[in-house]
Amino acid sequence: MDPQGNAIGGGARIEGPSVQARDVHGGIHLHTAPVPPPARPPVPRQLLPVSAHFTGRDSDLAALDELAAAAPLIVVSGPAGVGKTALVSRWLRGTAGGGGGGDRFPDGHLYADLRGHSPDGPAPPTEVLGRFLRALGVGQVPAELAEQTALWRSVTAGLRLAVMLDNAYTAAQARPLLPGGEGSLAVVTSRARLTGLRTDGAVFHQLGLLDREAAVELLTRGIGRERFEGDEAAAGEVAELCAGLPLAVCLASARLASRPRQPVRAMADALARDQTRLAALAIEGETAVQSALDGSYAVLDEGAARLYRRLGLLPMPVFDTSVAAAACAVSPEEADRLLDALVEANLLEDIGPDTFRFHDLVRLHARERGTADESERTREETLRRVVDWHLATASEAQRRLTPAQAVLERDHVPPGLPVPFEDDAGALAWLDAHRTALMAAARCAAEQGWHGRAWQLVDAMWPLFLRLRPYDLWIEAHELGLSAARRAGHPAAERQMLNSGAMGLRGAGRTADAISWYERSLAAARAAGDARDEGQALHGLGGCWRDAGRPREAVRHLEAAIEVWERCGYPRGAALARIILGEIALDAALDAGSDAGLDAGPDDASGAARAVRYFERAHAGLLAVEGPYEAARAQAFLGFAHALAGAYETGQAELERAQSTFAAAGAVHWQARALELSGRAAQAHGDSGTARRRYEASLALYTAVGSRDADRLRQRLDGLGQAGD
């Protein structure tokens, strides 16, 4: 069939292995090259860059060397701004093998800012574990923290990693993030001592303030030797007024460097005056930082000061040029210039390609200035523009990647900024890289009472959930989106949240919760007279009841879904429901026979034949309305059903074509699934050699994406070996 559902004829192109002949005598053997596993992602090297002005910590570096020889977990504590992050980053990059030699930790260096004292609260361990696992090549991350932690320790058990957990709030926050195995090292930084990690084998290092000599040297590196020698006494006073706190010294030196004609004495006098009028904050050393921050802010030009204030108002822990442009309603080029000014002033950290963040104390100061110096209307408009930019960009990604889902309206004001991707791969990569910011934008919208924007953001993130399956984020987002849709009084959006959220719950193994969501969606759809949503809820319930081991209930709901969808003219949905009906028919055939060496009797054969009919109709239906990728799922099952029904060569040919389609689309999970089905068909046919090759190729793919299906493939290989002994 062609994409319009017509019979193929004439010069139609046939993809994948095929046999064309009038008469065939004997067996047909298809030989294909082994499928290589997907390339492993680059070894993660996530440590932050270290300033060239780093100085005065030789004894601390030596102490870390000694501690690393004693334990695989080190806690570095000290007051805010004392330089914990810079010290550990420098040590891991150099002494601990993070530099050019780098062979102590060949499997990578992972970094996470746990945001222990962020105005928005600490980062949840699930967020960090998801990033770490994906950085190590795990494609599907479980939703629950316990499962994530177990997978994290399994994945890292045989690796040699350096893991830096920066700015932890409590021992409990850091504990799930500790790697497994004996070859890795974890270093946790915190304002607190985190003595609770002693039970995990931690050793401790308390980082103190710089002495006067080191503080003066740090200041000198920032302003230049000649300027220091012009007024050594004043430079010494500046260092003393910064209280030995590296962050304060860096801020003062950046301020002096930006004003080359200003005498150092003027800076010393200004800091001395500021000390008398600033209220002390709760943590040691922050008075000096407050003084330095006020001075640095005071000399910013108007545009840079405005950006500083408005970035401080945002709920996102990191920013890029587009976010800055949206916050200030300026062009990306102007935003880039203003960001450079803040980096030069040491008020913003440049932590990667077009990625910036505040030190948590600087962010607190920026937020205070935003609250004090911007009107309530301006603060609201700033947040709205940034939320709208995330919504507009995510909606464009959704329209590109999953147009069938992009059916509900959007009510944001487009920010007029360029879309930061050009193709499907770029759109998905953008959603993946901005998942934390998108969720922060959704929370912000809900808190501001912009309930329409909140559920629309969740809806626009659909391609991220569907393709990458971050179940924890999927479920959290839809709980927020469901509440927002209700508050917005939007029944269609509420049903969308229920259906999409139930899919995430089902994928996470929370079948009972998924059934509850689908039943609520079904009742709402019937009350609204929305046949398409009614069919969606029935289809979801059918899948859930199959998962629950109740095939009769599953069939009843799926047949009802097909009836509803065919009546309202939605053939795609009917085709998808027939895929599950075919799977249920296969389940019955396999239960009656044997998955290894199936000798089908009449009942078994009729079950497989019934599955063939379901899959043929599903495949034809999807080809008529969708591209080859959607249809290939039905095709893979069709091939397996053909093989079990006695048409082995035909079935393997269908499986090969489906696998080729999945490979072209980069769908690793479905490549592995098709290979597994091919192996099962070969095993049932008595071809253990082909079965083994297919299972091994499938296992390699499942392993590469961290799928729990890998355990099932190992069991199949073990069973194959026992059968052949």
Summary of the structure (lengths in Angstrom):
residues: 725
radius of gyration: 30.1
end to end distance: 44.4
largest distance: 100.4
contacts: 2536
relative contact order: 0.07
helix: 63%
strand: 5%
